[in-house]
Structures are given as C-alpha cells and as structure tokens.
Amino acid sequence: MSEKLDAILAAARTHAIDVIAPNVDAWNASKSWPRDASDKAGAAGLTGLYAPEEFGGQGLPLSDGIQVYEQLGLGDGAYSFALSMHNICTFAGCGYGTDAFKENWARDLTSGRKLANFALTEPQSGSDPMKMYTRATVNGDGTWTISGSKAWVSLATEADIYFTVVKTSDAPGHKDMAMIAIPADAPGISFGPLYETPSYNFLPMSEMYLDKVVVSEENIILPIGQGLQGSLMAIDIARVSIASGCCGLMQAALDTALSYAKNRKMFGGNNLDLDGIQWMLGEVATDLEASKLLYRKAAEALGTPEGPLMAAHAKRFIPDAAVKAANTCTQVLGGMGLLQPYGLDRLSRLAQMLRIVDGTTEISRVVIGRALQKRAASLPDLKVPKGFGEAEEAIAAE
C-alpha cells in the first residue's frame, strides 16, 4: 500500500504542476470547467481513490487517499475541492449503492468518465440540514418523485449525477432522510444562474431545482433513516479533504514568496537575508508543518467516535492558517504580490473560500465548544469564589 500511495501522490503532484498550475488562469478567464483536465485526473487514478479495485478504484483507505488533495492544492484549491467531492460521492456509490447502481455507474465514476457531486445545502438553511424542504415521494412502481431546491451545488451543469439528500415526509427531524443519486439528464432538473466567484470561476456553482423529478429506487445510496448520518460522515470527509488541500495552497504561497525573496535586491542584499522576512516566512512554515500533522491525524480518525471532533479541529485551524499564509506571502512580495501573474491574489481568495465551504470555521468552533462542554461535565468541580451578596442569598435560600 505504501508503494501504491507513493505512486498516486506522485501522479497527483505531476497533475498539479503540469496540468493545473499552468492553465488555471485560462480556466478562470473562460469560466468553464476543464473537462479535459479532469479526464487526465481520471486517467492518472485520481477519481476513484477510495473505491474498491473491483470497480476500477484505487482501494485506498480514507487516511491515505485524502493526502492526494494536498498535492492537488499545489495547483489550485478549488480544483482540489471539486475532485474531493467527486471522490466522496464515488466512495458512497461504490460502497453503499445498490448492485444495479454499481453496475450502471461505478466504473464510469472511478475512471472520471462521468463526474459526481453532492447536494445537501438548501438556500434557506445553510449549515442547518434539519431545515430541509426537498421532498421525495415513494411511489408504488419502484420510483421516487422529488421536488425542491439545493444551493451551492458544485459542478452544477457539469456533473453527470448528483448525490442528493431528501426528506420523505413532513415530519420534523431526520429519521425520514435519505440520499438518492439523481442523473443530470433526468427530466425536471434545472439550474439557476452560476454564482459569480472571481477566484474560481472555472468551477461552476449554482442552485439546483427539482420539479417532480422521477428517479428509480435503484439509485438510492442511503435508505430512509440513514440520510443525515451518512451526510454528516461525508461532510467530515470533506472537511478533512479541504484541510489537506489548504496545505498544498500554503506550500504554493510559501514557495512563491521564497522564489521571489531570494532574488529581490534591497538594502544591500537579498530580501530573504533579512531577519524580518525570515521570521514572517518561518511562521508560515511552522503553521504548514502543524497543519499537515493535524489533517493527517484527523483523516486517521474518520469513521471513529473521534472523527467529527478531529475533522472540526482540522477545518477550524488549517483554513485559517492558509488565509494567514497567503496574506503573509503577499506582504513579502510587497506591491508585486497584488499582481495577478504571481498568483497570490488568487490564493488569498481561495483560502477564504475554503474557510466557508462544507461548514464555516465558526461551525467547527461550535462542534469543538460542545465537546469541551461534554468534557467539562466529566471533570470534578473546582470551587468558585462567591461575589458580593452571593453568600447572603445562599443563606436566605437555606
């Protein structure tokens, strides 16, 4: 497995350096998803990372496969994010889909011939999946009829199938939630205007509308009652994947600053000889090393009781560190850091985007805070000094 992982990571790095980095500005200018690039990613084995080998996948455990996005992030964080979501869907389809679904879709997804994406968030609910209005009616003929809308759907108009979370009744709660894969060509599916996203215009995102879309029950990925639990697991994987991609982004920003500072002549020497520059970039380097350790530990915890908390730690710390790194490296270049050819303006905006998608860093703080409350409840009480008047109130109460 180590040799196989090394080969896949090398392929991802080559893909980032040879395919993504030289072309990402042109992709953004054209505002179109580079299907030829994702086809090359598929040929390199990067679109079926966790899927079983019997379906054409690489069969990697999550803890190994997630490292791929660190390499892809060297080229572009948004591209890395899109492939990470495709791989999560492919993992779900090959692992939990029906035999008929696997027969029809598995090899096309693992090869990258067809792309998949995840649709959970709704326009009015944001990070609260319990406020879900998309409804699926279970018909008697082996089909489901689905109506509703989803927001922030990646690869909108470009993916071939969308793994969509739905409710199957009007009852409150999550016990009626399921996940079903909706083909892009199903009658009744449509998309709103693409979101304007200046730093990643090549990645189409928009709302998705479902108007009485009929889908075979063969496309059920997670049955009724398991939709929310499976979605939360997918989000944890996504959060750690984003943290991995942020490490590639940080490395790209740091390397840009180093390449510039070693040659920039100021004050009788090179910028990189100045203590101030070394300290600034040294802090970025330390944050990068800490981030690598944290996301890899979080990846190892996925699927365990500690998984959600570790994913929250990674999603809280690492994108914040990436924003700081991109800004620091821009500062090292001075005015030149603002110019598009150096790429740091794009990295700064990408880092901010990665702080938000799949749960903001504030949501991660909520998860961490709840874990701290739970831990505090298990600890012995420490005496807290009484304020003025509290002692009298206590006596009166007695």
DOKOLRO-402525 format. One record per residue (C-alpha): residue number from 1; residue in three letters; x, y, z. Coordinates in steps of 0.2 Angstrom, whole numbers, plus 2048, in hexadecimal, padded with zeros to 3 digits. Example, Ala and Ser with C-alpha at 12.3 -4.5 7.8 and 13.67 -1.06 7.14 Angstrom:
# residues 2
+-----+-----+-----+-----+-----+
:   n : res :  xx :  yy :  zz :
+-----+-----+-----+-----+-----+
:   1 : ALA : 83E : 7EA : 827 :
:   2 : SER : 844 : 7FB : 824 :
+-----+-----+-----+-----+-----+
***
This chain:
# residues 398
+-----+-----+-----+-----+-----+
:   n : res :  xx :  yy :  zz :
+-----+-----+-----+-----+-----+
:   1 : MET : 800 : 800 : 800 :
:   2 : SER : 80E : 80C : 804 :
:   3 : GLU : 816 : 80A : 7F2 :
:   4 : LYS : 804 : 80C : 7EB :
:   5 : LEU : 801 : 81C : 7F5 :
:   6 : ASP : 812 : 823 : 7F0 :
:   7 : ALA : 80E : 820 : 7DE :
:   8 : ILE : 7FD : 828 : 7DF :
:   9 : LEU : 804 : 837 : 7E9 :
:  10 : ALA : 811 : 839 : 7DB :
:  11 : ALA : 804 : 839 : 7CE :
:  12 : ALA : 7FA : 846 : 7D7 :
:  13 : ARG : 809 : 851 : 7D9 :
:  14 : THR : 80D : 84F : 7C6 :
:  15 : HIS : 7FB : 853 : 7C2 :
:  16 : ALA : 7FC : 863 : 7CD :
:  17 : ILE : 80C : 869 : 7C5 :
:  18 : ASP : 809 : 864 : 7B3 :
:  19 : VAL : 7F6 : 866 : 7B1 :
:  20 : ILE : 7EF : 871 : 7BE :
:  21 : ALA : 7FC : 87F : 7C2 :
:  22 : PRO : 800 : 884 : 7B0 :
:  23 : ASN : 7ED : 885 : 7AB :
:  24 : VAL : 7E3 : 88B : 7BA :
:  25 : ASP : 7E3 : 89D : 7B5 :
:  26 : ALA : 7DD : 898 : 7A3 :
:  27 : TRP : 7CF : 88E : 7AB :
:  28 : ASN : 7CA : 89C : 7B6 :
:  29 : ALA : 7CA : 8A8 : 7A7 :
:  30 : SER : 7BF : 89C : 79D :
:  31 : LYS : 7B3 : 898 : 7AB :
:  32 : SER : 7B2 : 886 : 7A7 :
:  33 : TRP : 7B6 : 876 : 7AF :
:  34 : PRO : 7C5 : 86E : 7A7 :
:  35 : ARG : 7BE : 85D : 7A3 :
:  36 : ASP : 7CE : 858 : 79A :
:  37 : ALA : 7D8 : 85B : 7AA :
:  38 : SER : 7CC : 850 : 7B5 :
:  39 : ASP : 7CD : 843 : 7A7 :
:  40 : LYS : 7E0 : 843 : 7AA :
:  41 : ALA : 7DD : 842 : 7BD :
:  42 : GLY : 7D2 : 832 : 7BA :
:  43 : ALA : 7DF : 82B : 7AF :
:  44 : ALA : 7EC : 82E : 7BC :
:  45 : GLY : 7E1 : 824 : 7C9 :
:  46 : LEU : 7DB : 834 : 7D3 :
:  47 : THR : 7C9 : 832 : 7D1 :
:  48 : GLY : 7C6 : 821 : 7DA :
:  49 : LEU : 7D1 : 823 : 7E9 :
:  50 : TYR : 7C7 : 81A : 7F6 :
:  51 : ALA : 7BD : 80E : 7EA :
:  52 : PRO : 7C0 : 7FC : 7EA :
:  53 : GLU : 7CC : 7F5 : 7DD :
:  54 : GLU : 7BE : 7EA : 7D6 :
:  55 : PHE : 7B6 : 7F9 : 7D0 :
:  56 : GLY : 7C5 : 801 : 7C9 :
:  57 : GLY : 7CA : 80B : 7D8 :
:  58 : GLN : 7DA : 80D : 7E2 :
:  59 : GLY : 7D3 : 805 : 7F2 :
:  60 : LEU : 7DC : 811 : 7FD :
:  61 : PRO : 7D7 : 814 : 80F :
:  62 : LEU : 7D0 : 825 : 812 :
:  63 : SER : 7E0 : 82A : 81D :
:  64 : ASP : 7EB : 826 : 80D :
:  65 : GLY : 7E0 : 82D : 7FF :
:  66 : ILE : 7DD : 83E : 807 :
:  67 : GLN : 7EF : 842 : 806 :
:  68 : VAL : 7ED : 843 : 7F3 :
:  69 : TYR : 7E4 : 854 : 7F5 :
:  70 : GLU : 7F3 : 85C : 7FD :
:  71 : GLN : 7FC : 858 : 7ED :
:  72 : LEU : 7EE : 85E : 7E2 :
:  73 : GLY : 7ED : 86E : 7ED :
:  74 : LEU : 7FE : 873 : 7E7 :
:  75 : GLY : 7F6 : 877 : 7D6 :
:  76 : ASP : 7E5 : 87D : 7DC :
:  77 : GLY : 7DA : 87B : 7EC :
:  78 : ALA : 7C9 : 87C : 7E2 :
:  79 : TYR : 7CE : 86F : 7D6 :
:  80 : SER : 7D4 : 864 : 7E5 :
:  81 : PHE : 7C4 : 867 : 7EE :
:  82 : ALA : 7B9 : 862 : 7DE :
:  83 : LEU : 7C3 : 852 : 7DC :
:  84 : SER : 7C1 : 84E : 7EF :
:  85 : MET : 7AE : 84F : 7EE :
:  86 : HIS : 7AE : 844 : 7DF :
:  87 : ASN : 7B8 : 837 : 7E8 :
:  88 : ILE : 7AD : 838 : 7F7 :
:  89 : CYS : 79E : 835 : 7EC :
:  90 : THR : 7A7 : 827 : 7E3 :
:  91 : PHE : 7AB : 81F : 7F4 :
:  92 : ALA : 799 : 820 : 7F9 :
:  93 : GLY : 793 : 819 : 7E9 :
:  94 : CYS : 79F : 80A : 7E8 :
:  95 : GLY : 79D : 807 : 7FB :
:  96 : TYR : 78B : 809 : 7FE :
:  97 : GLY : 782 : 80A : 7EE :
:  98 : THR : 777 : 7FC : 7E7 :
:  99 : ASP : 77E : 7EE : 7DC :
: 100 : ALA : 775 : 7F6 : 7CD :
: 101 : PHE : 77C : 807 : 7D1 :
: 102 : LYS : 78E : 800 : 7D2 :
: 103 : GLU : 78B : 7F7 : 7C2 :
: 104 : ASN : 785 : 806 : 7B9 :
: 105 : TRP : 791 : 814 : 7C1 :
: 106 : ALA : 79F : 80D : 7CB :
: 107 : ARG : 7AD : 80B : 7BD :
: 108 : ASP : 7A8 : 81B : 7B4 :
: 109 : LEU : 7AA : 825 : 7C5 :
: 110 : THR : 7BA : 81D : 7CA :
: 111 : SER : 7C2 : 820 : 7B9 :
: 112 : GLY : 7BC : 832 : 7B9 :
: 113 : ARG : 7B2 : 82F : 7A9 :
: 114 : LYS : 7A3 : 836 : 7B2 :
: 115 : LEU : 7A4 : 842 : 7C1 :
: 116 : ALA : 79A : 842 : 7D1 :
: 117 : ASN : 796 : 84F : 7DE :
: 118 : PHE : 78D : 851 : 7EE :
: 119 : ALA : 77D : 85B : 7F1 :
: 120 : LEU : 778 : 85E : 804 :
: 121 : THR : 777 : 871 : 807 :
: 122 : GLU : 767 : 87A : 804 :
: 123 : PRO : 765 : 88D : 800 :
: 124 : GLN : 75C : 891 : 810 :
: 125 : SER : 765 : 885 : 81C :
: 126 : GLY : 778 : 887 : 81A :
: 127 : SER : 781 : 87C : 827 :
: 128 : ASP : 771 : 876 : 82F :
: 129 : PRO : 76C : 866 : 825 :
: 130 : MET : 75D : 863 : 831 :
: 131 : LYS : 755 : 872 : 827 :
: 132 : MET : 752 : 868 : 817 :
: 133 : TYR : 744 : 86A : 80C :
: 134 : THR : 748 : 85F : 7FD :
: 135 : ARG : 73C : 851 : 7FD :
: 136 : ALA : 73C : 83F : 7F5 :
: 137 : THR : 72C : 836 : 7F3 :
: 138 : VAL : 72E : 823 : 7F3 :
: 139 : ASN : 723 : 81C : 7E5 :
: 140 : GLY : 71C : 80B : 7E3 :
: 141 : ASP : 725 : 807 : 7D3 :
: 142 : GLY : 737 : 807 : 7D9 :
: 143 : THR : 73A : 819 : 7D6 :
: 144 : TRP : 73C : 829 : 7E1 :
: 145 : THR : 735 : 83A : 7DC :
: 146 : ILE : 73F : 849 : 7E2 :
: 147 : SER : 73C : 85B : 7E3 :
: 148 : GLY : 746 : 869 : 7EC :
: 149 : SER : 756 : 873 : 7EA :
: 150 : LYS : 768 : 872 : 7EF :
: 151 : ALA : 775 : 880 : 7F1 :
: 152 : TRP : 788 : 881 : 7EE :
: 153 : VAL : 788 : 872 : 7E3 :
: 154 : SER : 799 : 86F : 7DC :
: 155 : LEU : 79C : 86A : 7CA :
: 156 : ALA : 78A : 870 : 7C7 :
: 157 : THR : 786 : 86D : 7B4 :
: 158 : GLU : 796 : 863 : 7B3 :
: 159 : ALA : 794 : 854 : 7BE :
: 160 : ASP : 78B : 845 : 7B7 :
: 161 : ILE : 783 : 840 : 7C7 :
: 162 : TYR : 77F : 848 : 7D7 :
: 163 : PHE : 77E : 83F : 7E8 :
: 164 : THR : 76F : 848 : 7F0 :
: 165 : VAL : 769 : 848 : 802 :
: 166 : VAL : 756 : 848 : 803 :
: 167 : LYS : 748 : 847 : 810 :
: 168 : THR : 73A : 83A : 80D :
: 169 : SER : 72D : 842 : 818 :
: 170 : ASP : 728 : 852 : 821 :
: 171 : ALA : 72C : 84B : 832 :
: 172 : PRO : 739 : 855 : 83B :
: 173 : GLY : 74A : 84E : 83E :
: 174 : HIS : 756 : 843 : 834 :
: 175 : LYS : 74F : 831 : 835 :
: 176 : ASP : 747 : 833 : 824 :
: 177 : MET : 756 : 839 : 81B :
: 178 : ALA : 75E : 830 : 80D :
: 179 : MET : 76B : 832 : 7FF :
: 180 : ILE : 767 : 82E : 7ED :
: 181 : ALA : 772 : 831 : 7DE :
: 182 : ILE : 769 : 83C : 7D1 :
: 183 : PRO : 770 : 83B : 7BF :
: 184 : ALA : 773 : 84C : 7B7 :
: 185 : ASP : 768 : 848 : 7A8 :
: 186 : ALA : 759 : 843 : 7B2 :
: 187 : PRO : 74A : 84D : 7AC :
: 188 : GLY : 745 : 85B : 7B9 :
: 189 : ILE : 757 : 85F : 7BF :
: 190 : SER : 75D : 871 : 7BB :
: 191 : PHE : 76A : 87D : 7C1 :
: 192 : GLY : 76A : 890 : 7C6 :
: 193 : PRO : 776 : 89C : 7C0 :
: 194 : LEU : 788 : 898 : 7C4 :
: 195 : TYR : 78F : 8A1 : 7D3 :
: 196 : GLU : 79C : 8AE : 7D0 :
: 197 : THR : 7AB : 8A8 : 7D9 :
: 198 : PRO : 7BA : 8B2 : 7D3 :
: 199 : SER : 7C8 : 8A7 : 7D9 :
: 200 : TYR : 7C1 : 896 : 7D3 :
: 201 : ASN : 7B6 : 89B : 7C4 :
: 202 : PHE : 7BA : 88A : 7BB :
: 203 : LEU : 7B1 : 881 : 7C9 :
: 204 : PRO : 79F : 882 : 7C5 :
: 205 : MET : 794 : 885 : 7D5 :
: 206 : SER : 781 : 889 : 7D5 :
: 207 : GLU : 770 : 884 : 7DC :
: 208 : MET : 769 : 874 : 7D6 :
: 209 : TYR : 756 : 873 : 7D4 :
: 210 : LEU : 74C : 862 : 7D4 :
: 211 : ASP : 73A : 863 : 7CD :
: 212 : LYS : 732 : 852 : 7CE :
: 213 : VAL : 742 : 849 : 7CA :
: 214 : VAL : 73F : 836 : 7C8 :
: 215 : VAL : 74D : 82B : 7CD :
: 216 : SER : 74E : 818 : 7CE :
: 217 : GLU : 750 : 811 : 7E0 :
: 218 : GLU : 760 : 808 : 7D9 :
: 219 : ASN : 768 : 819 : 7DB :
: 220 : ILE : 766 : 819 : 7EE :
: 221 : ILE : 777 : 81B : 7F6 :
: 222 : LEU : 771 : 81C : 808 :
: 223 : PRO : 760 : 816 : 80D :
: 224 : ILE : 753 : 81F : 817 :
: 225 : GLY : 759 : 822 : 829 :
: 226 : GLN : 76C : 823 : 824 :
: 227 : GLY : 76C : 832 : 819 :
: 228 : LEU : 772 : 83F : 826 :
: 229 : GLN : 77E : 833 : 82F :
: 230 : GLY : 786 : 82F : 81E :
: 231 : SER : 786 : 842 : 819 :
: 232 : LEU : 78F : 847 : 829 :
: 233 : MET : 79C : 839 : 826 :
: 234 : ALA : 79F : 840 : 814 :
: 235 : ILE : 7A0 : 852 : 81B :
: 236 : ASP : 7AE : 84C : 827 :
: 237 : ILE : 7B7 : 844 : 819 :
: 238 : ALA : 7B5 : 854 : 80F :
: 239 : ARG : 7BC : 85F : 81D :
: 240 : VAL : 7CB : 855 : 81F :
: 241 : SER : 7CE : 855 : 80C :
: 242 : ILE : 7CC : 868 : 80C :
: 243 : ALA : 7D9 : 869 : 81A :
: 244 : SER : 7E5 : 85E : 80F :
: 245 : GLY : 7E2 : 869 : 800 :
: 246 : CYS : 7E6 : 878 : 80B :
: 247 : CYS : 7F7 : 871 : 80F :
: 248 : GLY : 7FB : 870 : 7FC :
: 249 : LEU : 7F5 : 882 : 7FB :
: 250 : MET : 800 : 888 : 809 :
: 251 : GLN : 80F : 87F : 801 :
: 252 : ALA : 80C : 888 : 7F0 :
: 253 : ALA : 80B : 899 : 7F9 :
: 254 : LEU : 81B : 895 : 803 :
: 255 : ASP : 824 : 88F : 7F4 :
: 256 : THR : 81F : 89F : 7EA :
: 257 : ALA : 825 : 8AA : 7F8 :
: 258 : LEU : 836 : 8A1 : 7FA :
: 259 : SER : 839 : 8A1 : 7E7 :
: 260 : TYR : 836 : 8B4 : 7E7 :
: 261 : ALA : 83F : 8B9 : 7F7 :
: 262 : LYS : 84F : 8AF : 7F3 :
: 263 : ASN : 852 : 8BA : 7E3 :
: 264 : ARG : 84A : 8CB : 7E9 :
: 265 : LYS : 858 : 8D7 : 7EC :
: 266 : MET : 855 : 8E4 : 7FA :
: 267 : PHE : 860 : 8EC : 807 :
: 268 : GLY : 870 : 8E5 : 801 :
: 269 : GLY : 86B : 8D3 : 800 :
: 270 : ASN : 85D : 8C7 : 7FC :
: 271 : ASN : 84C : 8C8 : 804 :
: 272 : LEU : 84D : 8B7 : 80B :
: 273 : ASP : 85D : 8BC : 814 :
: 274 : LEU : 853 : 8C8 : 81F :
: 275 : ASP : 84E : 8C1 : 830 :
: 276 : GLY : 83D : 8C9 : 82F :
: 277 : ILE : 839 : 8BF : 81E :
: 278 : GLN : 840 : 8AF : 826 :
: 279 : TRP : 835 : 8B1 : 835 :
: 280 : MET : 825 : 8B4 : 82B :
: 281 : LEU : 828 : 8A5 : 820 :
: 282 : GLY : 82E : 89B : 82E :
: 283 : GLU : 81E : 89D : 836 :
: 284 : VAL : 815 : 897 : 827 :
: 285 : ALA : 820 : 888 : 826 :
: 286 : THR : 81C : 883 : 838 :
: 287 : ASP : 80A : 885 : 835 :
: 288 : LEU : 80B : 87A : 825 :
: 289 : GLU : 814 : 86C : 82E :
: 290 : ALA : 807 : 86D : 83D :
: 291 : SER : 7F9 : 86C : 830 :
: 292 : LYS : 800 : 85D : 827 :
: 293 : LEU : 801 : 854 : 838 :
: 294 : LEU : 7EF : 859 : 83D :
: 295 : TYR : 7E6 : 854 : 82D :
: 296 : ARG : 7EF : 844 : 82C :
: 297 : LYS : 7EA : 840 : 83E :
: 298 : ALA : 7D8 : 845 : 83A :
: 299 : ALA : 7D8 : 83A : 82A :
: 300 : GLU : 7DD : 82B : 835 :
: 301 : ALA : 7CF : 82F : 841 :
: 302 : LEU : 7C1 : 82F : 833 :
: 303 : GLY : 7B4 : 821 : 837 :
: 304 : THR : 7B8 : 821 : 849 :
: 305 : PRO : 7AF : 82A : 858 :
: 306 : GLU : 7BD : 837 : 857 :
: 307 : GLY : 7BB : 83A : 845 :
: 308 : PRO : 7AF : 849 : 845 :
: 309 : LEU : 7B9 : 852 : 853 :
: 310 : MET : 7C9 : 84F : 84A :
: 311 : ALA : 7C2 : 855 : 839 :
: 312 : ALA : 7BC : 865 : 842 :
: 313 : HIS : 7CD : 868 : 849 :
: 314 : ALA : 7D5 : 866 : 838 :
: 315 : LYS : 7C7 : 871 : 82F :
: 316 : ARG : 7C9 : 87E : 83C :
: 317 : PHE : 7DC : 880 : 83D :
: 318 : ILE : 7E2 : 87C : 82C :
: 319 : PRO : 7D8 : 888 : 821 :
: 320 : ASP : 7DB : 896 : 82D :
: 321 : ALA : 7EE : 892 : 82C :
: 322 : ALA : 7EC : 892 : 819 :
: 323 : VAL : 7E4 : 8A3 : 819 :
: 324 : LYS : 7F2 : 8AA : 824 :
: 325 : ALA : 7FF : 8A1 : 819 :
: 326 : ALA : 7F9 : 8A8 : 809 :
: 327 : ASN : 7F8 : 8BA : 810 :
: 328 : THR : 809 : 8B9 : 818 :
: 329 : CYS : 811 : 8B3 : 807 :
: 330 : THR : 808 : 8C1 : 7FE :
: 331 : GLN : 810 : 8CD : 80A :
: 332 : VAL : 821 : 8C6 : 807 :
: 333 : LEU : 81F : 8CA : 7F5 :
: 334 : GLY : 819 : 8DC : 7F9 :
: 335 : GLY : 810 : 8E4 : 7EA :
: 336 : MET : 815 : 8D6 : 7DF :
: 337 : GLY : 80B : 8CA : 7E9 :
: 338 : LEU : 7FB : 8D3 : 7E3 :
: 339 : LEU : 7FE : 8CF : 7D1 :
: 340 : GLN : 7F5 : 8C1 : 7C9 :
: 341 : PRO : 804 : 8B8 : 7C1 :
: 342 : TYR : 80B : 8B4 : 7D2 :
: 343 : GLY : 7FB : 8AB : 7D7 :
: 344 : LEU : 7FB : 8B0 : 7E9 :
: 345 : ASP : 7EB : 8BA : 7E7 :
: 346 : ARG : 7E2 : 8AA : 7E1 :
: 347 : LEU : 7E9 : 8A0 : 7EF :
: 348 : SER : 7E3 : 8AD : 7FC :
: 349 : ARG : 7D1 : 8AC : 7F5 :
: 350 : LEU : 7D2 : 899 : 7F4 :
: 351 : ALA : 7D7 : 898 : 806 :
: 352 : GLN : 7C8 : 8A2 : 80B :
: 353 : MET : 7BD : 898 : 801 :
: 354 : LEU : 7C4 : 888 : 809 :
: 355 : ARG : 7C0 : 88F : 81A :
: 356 : ILE : 7AD : 88F : 816 :
: 357 : VAL : 7A9 : 880 : 80B :
: 358 : ASP : 7A3 : 870 : 814 :
: 359 : GLY : 7A0 : 879 : 824 :
: 360 : THR : 7A8 : 88A : 829 :
: 361 : THR : 7B6 : 88A : 835 :
: 362 : GLU : 7A9 : 892 : 842 :
: 363 : ILE : 79F : 882 : 840 :
: 364 : SER : 7AF : 878 : 844 :
: 365 : ARG : 7B1 : 883 : 853 :
: 366 : VAL : 79F : 87E : 859 :
: 367 : VAL : 7A3 : 86B : 857 :
: 368 : ILE : 7B3 : 86E : 861 :
: 369 : GLY : 7AA : 878 : 86E :
: 370 : ARG : 79D : 86A : 871 :
: 371 : ALA : 7AB : 85E : 873 :
: 372 : LEU : 7B3 : 869 : 880 :
: 373 : GLN : 7A2 : 86A : 889 :
: 374 : LYS : 7A1 : 857 : 889 :
: 375 : ARG : 7B2 : 856 : 890 :
: 376 : ALA : 7AF : 863 : 89D :
: 377 : ALA : 7A0 : 859 : 8A4 :
: 378 : SER : 7AC : 84A : 8A7 :
: 379 : LEU : 7B8 : 854 : 8B1 :
: 380 : PRO : 7B7 : 857 : 8C4 :
: 381 : ASP : 7B0 : 868 : 8C9 :
: 382 : LEU : 7BD : 875 : 8CF :
: 383 : LYS : 7B7 : 882 : 8DC :
: 384 : VAL : 7B2 : 892 : 8D5 :
: 385 : PRO : 7B4 : 8A2 : 8E0 :
: 386 : LYS : 7A3 : 8AA : 8E4 :
: 387 : GLY : 7A0 : 8BC : 8DF :
: 388 : PHE : 799 : 8CA : 8EB :
: 389 : GLY : 788 : 8C5 : 8F1 :
: 390 : GLU : 788 : 8B3 : 8EB :
: 391 : ALA : 78C : 8AC : 8FC :
: 392 : GLU : 77C : 8B5 : 903 :
: 393 : GLU : 771 : 8AE : 8F5 :
: 394 : ALA : 778 : 89D : 8F9 :
: 395 : ILE : 773 : 89E : 90B :
: 396 : ALA : 762 : 8A5 : 907 :
: 397 : ALA : 75F : 897 : 8FB :
: 398 : GLU : 763 : 88B : 909 :
+-----+-----+-----+-----+-----+
***
